[in-house]
Amino acid sequence: MGKPVLHYFNGRGRMESIRWLLAAAGVEFEEKFIESPEDLDKLKNDGSLMFQQVPMVEIDGMKLVQSRAILNYIATKYNLYGKDAKERVLIDMYTEGVADLGEMLMTLPLTPSDQREAKIALIKDRTKNRYLVAFEKVLKSHGQDYLVGNRLSRADIHMVELLYYIEELDASLLAGFPLLQALKTRISNLPNVKKFLQPGSQRKPPLDEKAIEEARKIFRF
C-alpha cells in the first residue's frame, strides 16, 4: 500500500505523537506539509477531512483523522497495544494520563505572556505531584522494564516522548524519578527510536515564534 502519508503543518502539534509511534514501529512515512490556508482548504474541499480538521494520515487505503483513532490503529497494526483487553485498558489509561499533561505542554507556547508564568508553575506542580509520581509508582509496583506486560507498547513511547518535553521545560523535574529516567534511556536506545532522535530525522523541534505565526496563518486562530 506504500508508505503512510502524514498531512499536517511542519511542526509538532497533534501529529508528533503519530510520528513518534510510526518511527518506534520502524515504519517509514512521508509528510505533505500544509503551508497555507489554501492547502488546508484543498484538503477540506476534496473530502479528505471527515471533520474538516487535521491531523490526517493516509494509510492502508484509508484517510484517517482524529489523533487518538490514528494512534490506536498504528499501535494495533504494529503490535504495540498489549496482548489482551486488560493490557489494552491499562495502556489506554496511561496514555490518557500522558495526553493530559502533554496537552498542557503543547499549548504552553500559545499562552499569553501575562499568563505564562502561572501556566508554567501549574505544569511543574502537576508534573511532579500528579503525573510522574503516578507513573513511577507503576514501574515500581511490578519491577519490569516496560509500563505494561513487560514488553514495549505505545504507552512507553508516549511516556518517553512526554519526558523529553518535560526535560525541555525544566530537566530538574525528572529528578527523584529514577525508574522513569531509566525507561527514557531504555526506550531511547532502541534502534528505531535512537534513529528518530538523531539530527535530520522527521522529529520536529520545539515551536518557536516563527512556527507559531505560520500555524496561526494556516489554521486562522
C-alpha positions in Angstrom: 0.0 0.0 0.0 3.0 2.3 0.1 4.3 4.5 3.0 1.8 6.3 5.2 1.4 9.9 4.3 1.0 12.5 7.1 -0.8 15.7 6.4 -0.1 18.5 8.9 1.9 21.7 9.2 5.7 21.4 9.7 5.6 21.3 13.5 4.9 19.1 16.5 1.2 19.7 17.4 -1.1 16.7 17.4 0.9 14.9 14.7 4.1 14.5 16.7 2.9 11.5 18.7 1.9 9.8 15.5 5.4 10.5 14.1 7.0 9.0 17.3 4.8 5.9 17.2 5.4 5.2 13.5 9.2 5.7 14.0 9.3 3.4 17.0 7.5 0.8 15.0 10.1 1.1 12.3 7.6 2.4 9.7 8.9 4.9 7.1 6.5 7.6 6.3 6.1 10.6 4.1 4.9 14.1 5.0 2.9 16.5 3.0 3.1 19.8 4.8 0.2 22.2 5.0 1.9 25.5 4.2 -1.0 27.9 3.6 -4.7 28.3 4.3 -5.3 27.3 0.7 -3.5 23.9 1.3 -5.9 23.2 4.2 -8.9 24.4 2.2 -8.0 22.0 -0.7 -8.0 19.0 1.7 -11.3 20.1 3.1 -12.9 20.7 -0.3 -11.7 17.4 -1.8 -13.4 15.4 1.0 -10.2 14.2 2.7 -11.0 15.6 6.1 -14.1 14.0 7.7 -14.4 16.6 10.3 -12.7 19.4 8.4 -9.5 19.2 10.5 -6.1 17.7 10.7 -4.0 15.7 11.5 -4.9 13.3 8.7 -2.9 10.2 7.8 -3.3 8.2 4.6 -2.6 4.6 5.5 -3.7 1.2 4.1 -6.1 2.9 1.6 -7.8 5.0 4.3 -7.7 8.7 5.2 -7.8 8.7 8.9 -8.5 11.7 11.1 -8.7 12.1 14.9 -5.3 11.6 16.5 -6.5 9.0 19.1 -8.0 6.9 16.4 -4.9 7.1 14.3 -2.7 6.2 17.2 -4.9 3.2 18.1 -4.8 1.9 14.6 -1.0 2.2 14.3 -0.5 0.6 17.8 -2.8 -2.3 16.9 -1.3 -2.8 13.4 2.3 -2.9 14.8 1.6 -4.9 17.9 2.2 -2.1 20.4 -1.2 -2.4 22.1 -1.0 -5.2 24.6 -2.0 -8.8 24.3 -5.5 -8.7 25.8 -8.3 -6.4 26.9 -6.7 -5.9 30.4 -3.4 -4.8 29.0 -5.1 -2.5 26.5 -7.2 -0.7 29.1 -4.0 -0.1 31.2 -2.3 1.2 28.1 -5.3 3.4 27.4 -5.4 4.7 30.9 -1.7 5.5 31.0 -1.8 7.1 27.5 -4.7 9.3 28.5 -2.7 10.5 31.6 0.3 11.3 29.3 -2.0 13.1 27.0 -3.5 15.3 29.8 -0.1 16.6 30.7 1.1 16.7 27.1 -1.8 18.9 26.2 -0.7 21.4 28.8 2.8 21.4 27.5 1.7 21.6 23.9 -0.4 24.6 24.4 2.1 26.5 26.6 3.7 28.3 23.6 0.3 29.7 22.8 -0.3 31.1 26.3 -0.4 34.9 26.5 2.7 36.3 28.1 0.9 37.6 31.1 -0.4 34.1 31.9 2.7 32.2 31.0 4.4 32.2 34.5 1.3 30.9 36.2 0.8 28.2 33.5 4.4 27.0 33.9 4.0 26.9 37.7 0.9 24.8 37.3 2.6 22.4 34.8 5.5 21.9 37.1 3.3 21.1 40.0 1.1 18.7 38.0 4.3 17.1 36.5 5.9 16.3 39.9 2.9 15.8 42.1 0.3 14.2 39.9 1.7 12.5 36.8 5.3 11.5 37.2 4.7 10.2 40.7 1.9 8.0 39.4 4.0 6.5 36.6 7.0 6.0 38.8 4.7 4.0 41.1 3.5 1.8 38.2 7.1 0.9 37.3 8.0 0.3 41.0 4.9 -1.9 41.5 5.9 -4.5 39.0 9.7 -4.0 38.7 9.6 -4.6 34.9 11.3 -2.8 32.1 8.1 -1.5 30.5 4.9 0.0 31.7 2.5 -2.8 30.6 3.0 -6.5 30.1 6.8 -6.3 30.3 7.1 -5.5 26.6 7.2 -2.4 24.5 3.8 -0.7 24.0 2.5 2.6 22.8 2.3 3.7 26.5 6.1 3.5 26.7 6.6 5.5 23.5 4.1 8.2 24.5 5.6 8.4 28.0 9.2 8.9 26.8 8.1 11.5 24.2 6.5 13.4 27.2 9.7 13.0 29.3 11.6 14.8 26.5 9.1 17.7 26.5 9.3 17.9 30.3 13.1 17.9 30.1 12.9 20.8 27.6 10.9 22.8 30.1 13.0 22.0 33.2 15.3 19.0 33.4 15.2 19.1 37.2 11.6 18.0 37.1 12.8 14.4 36.3 14.9 14.3 39.5 13.5 11.9 42.0 12.0 9.6 39.4 14.9 7.1 38.7 12.7 4.5 37.1 11.2 6.9 34.6 14.7 8.2 33.8 15.7 4.5 33.2 12.7 4.0 31.0 13.6 7.1 29.0 17.2 5.8 28.5 16.0 2.3 27.7 13.4 3.4 25.0 15.8 6.0 23.6 18.4 3.3 22.9 16.0 1.1 20.9 17.4 1.2 17.4 14.3 2.7 15.7 13.8 5.3 18.4 17.5 6.1 18.5 17.4 6.8 14.8 14.4 9.1 15.2 16.2 11.1 17.9 19.2 11.8 15.6 19.5 15.2 13.9 18.0 15.2 10.4 15.1 12.9 11.3 11.4 13.7 10.9 11.2 14.6 14.6 10.1 18.2 15.0 11.8 20.8 17.2 10.0 22.9 19.8 7.7 25.6 18.4 9.4 29.0 18.0 7.7 32.3 17.3 8.0 31.9 13.6 6.4 28.4 13.6 3.6 29.7 15.8 2.9 32.6 13.4 2.9 30.2 10.5 0.4 27.9 12.3 -1.8 30.8 13.1 -1.8 31.8 9.5 -2.7 28.3 8.3 -5.3 27.5 10.8 -6.7 31.0 11.3 -6.5 31.2 15.1 
